[in-house]
């Protein structure tokens, strides 16, 4: 739910998206399936994974941005047919 948070513009939908995990933890504690500390640990794991993934994406973006000027310095004889036609090859990361 929180993964899609940045694409949702309605404030009430955002509130529901944030309320869902809180209510889920509350329900799990109420029915005795988990302790309060389990909920805190779950929120910490999700927060740290989002933080780590954002840093990885920034690193990849910087790497692509730094590699792009080097690609454009190739001469016409070094380019493949698709590059000469204006089609850039895709890079699987």
N, C-alpha and C positions, 0 to 999 in steps of 0.2 A: 504494500500500500504506500509506504513512504517513498519507495523508489520512483513513483510517478508524480511525486509532489510538485516538482518544478514545472511540469507541463500543465497542471491544473490551475486555472486562473480564478475560479469562483471561491470566495473566502469560506462559504459554508461547506463546500465539498472538501476543502483543505482541513477544516475543523473536524469533519467526519473521518477523514483519513488519519488524522492524529489521534482521534478518540478511539478508533478501532483497536490498536495495539494496547492501549491503556485498559480498555474494557476487557480485552482478552486475558490480560494478566490478572486483573481483578477477579474475573470469573474463575480462572484456574486456581487462584488462592482461596476463593470462597468454597469451592468444592473439594479442597484439600489435595489437589493434584501436585501443586508446587508451593514453594515457600516464597516469601518476598524477595529474598536474595536471588532466587532463580530468575525472577523478573528483571531485577537490576542487572544481573549478568547477561541476560538476553539482550537488553537494551544496549549494554556496553559492547557486546559482540557486533551488533548491527551498526552501531556508531563507528566503531573502529574499522569495520570492513568498508563502510562508505568512505571514511577518511583515507584509508589505504588505496582504495580503487581510484579516488579522485587524484591522488598523487601519481599513481601509475599512468592515468590518462594524460595528465599534464606533462609527464616525462615523454610519453609517446608523441604528443603534439609538438613539443620542443624539438624532438628528434626529427620529425617529419619536416618541420619548418627549416631546420638547419640543413637537411639533406636536399631540399627542393632547389636552392640556387645551384648546387653542384650538378644536379641533373640537367639544368638548362644550359650549362656551359659546353655541352657536347657539340661537336661539329656535325654537319649534315652527313658526313661519311660514317660517323659513329652511331647514328640513330638507326633504329630498325624501321621497317616499312610502316608499322602502325604509329610510331612516334612522328614520322614525317607527315602522316596523314592527319595529325593533330589528336590522336587517341593516345592517352597516357596509359601505360600498363598498370594494372592494379597490384597492390602490395598486400599480401596476407600477413597480418601481424599476429 
